């Protein structure tokens, strides 16, 4: 989602080439993106717990999945926000 956020900011006319990801999150939040810095870190922590750290117990896995499930409305709102980006139509260049 980080690359997508940076692309969104570029479309908004922002210079993001050397912008740290957390700064891009904060800038996108100022544009109305529904995930703030705290939620961003929580989502990254959950992702890392499931994909990089390999929890040792089923309970840990279940907790992470349940928390992600609780955050689904926020994730859906984020997708809806990014889908609403006003971009030129693709197609015929006549």
C-alpha positions in Angstrom: 0.0 0.0 0.0 3.0 2.3 0.5 3.8 2.5 -3.2 0.1 3.1 -4.0 0.1 6.0 -1.4 3.1 7.5 -3.0 1.6 7.3 -6.4 -1.5 9.0 -5.1 0.6 11.8 -3.7 2.4 12.2 -7.0 -1.0 12.6 -8.7 -1.7 15.3 -6.2 1.4 17.1 -7.2 3.5 16.2 -4.2 7.2 15.4 -4.4 7.7 12.0 -2.7 10.9 10.7 -4.2 12.9 10.9 -1.0 9.9 11.0 1.4 10.0 8.3 4.1 6.9 6.1 4.0 5.6 7.3 7.3 5.8 10.9 6.1 3.8 9.8 3.0 1.2 8.3 5.2 0.9 11.5 7.2 0.7 13.6 4.1 -2.0 11.3 2.6 -3.9 11.5 5.8 -4.0 15.3 5.5 -5.6 14.8 2.0 -8.2 12.6 3.6 -6.7 9.1 3.5 -8.5 7.3 6.4 -5.4 5.6 7.9 -3.3 7.7 10.2 0.2 7.0 11.5 -0.9 5.0 14.5 -3.2 2.7 12.4 -0.4 2.4 9.8 2.0 1.1 12.4 -0.6 -1.3 13.7 -1.3 -2.7 10.3 2.4 -3.1 9.5 2.9 -4.9 12.9 0.0 -7.2 12.1 1.3 -7.9 8.6 4.8 -8.6 9.9 3.5 -10.9 12.7 1.8 -13.0 10.1 4.3 -12.9 7.2 7.7 -12.5 8.7 7.8 -13.5 12.3 5.8 -16.7 12.0 3.8 -16.8 15.3 4.5 -19.9 17.3 1.0 -20.4 18.6 -2.4 -20.7 16.9 -3.6 -18.2 19.5 -1.2 -15.5 18.3 -2.3 -16.1 14.7 -6.0 -16.0 15.6 -5.5 -12.7 17.5 -3.7 -11.1 14.6 -6.4 -12.3 12.1 -9.2 -11.2 14.4 -7.6 -7.7 14.7 -7.3 -7.4 11.0 -10.9 -8.4 10.7 -11.8 -5.6 13.1 -9.9 -3.2 10.9 -11.6 -4.3 7.7 -13.9 -1.3 7.5 -10.9 1.0 7.7 -9.1 -1.1 5.0 -12.2 -1.0 2.8 -12.5 2.8 3.3 -8.8 3.1 2.3 -9.4 1.2 -0.9 -12.5 3.3 -1.7 -10.5 6.5 -1.1 -7.7 5.3 -3.5 -10.2 4.1 -6.1 -11.8 7.6 -6.2 -8.5 9.1 -7.5 -9.4 11.3 -10.4 -7.2 10.1 -13.2 -7.4 10.6 -17.0 -9.2 7.8 -18.8 -7.2 5.2 -20.6 -7.9 4.3 -24.1 -7.9 5.7 -27.5 -5.3 8.4 -28.1 -6.8 9.7 -31.3 
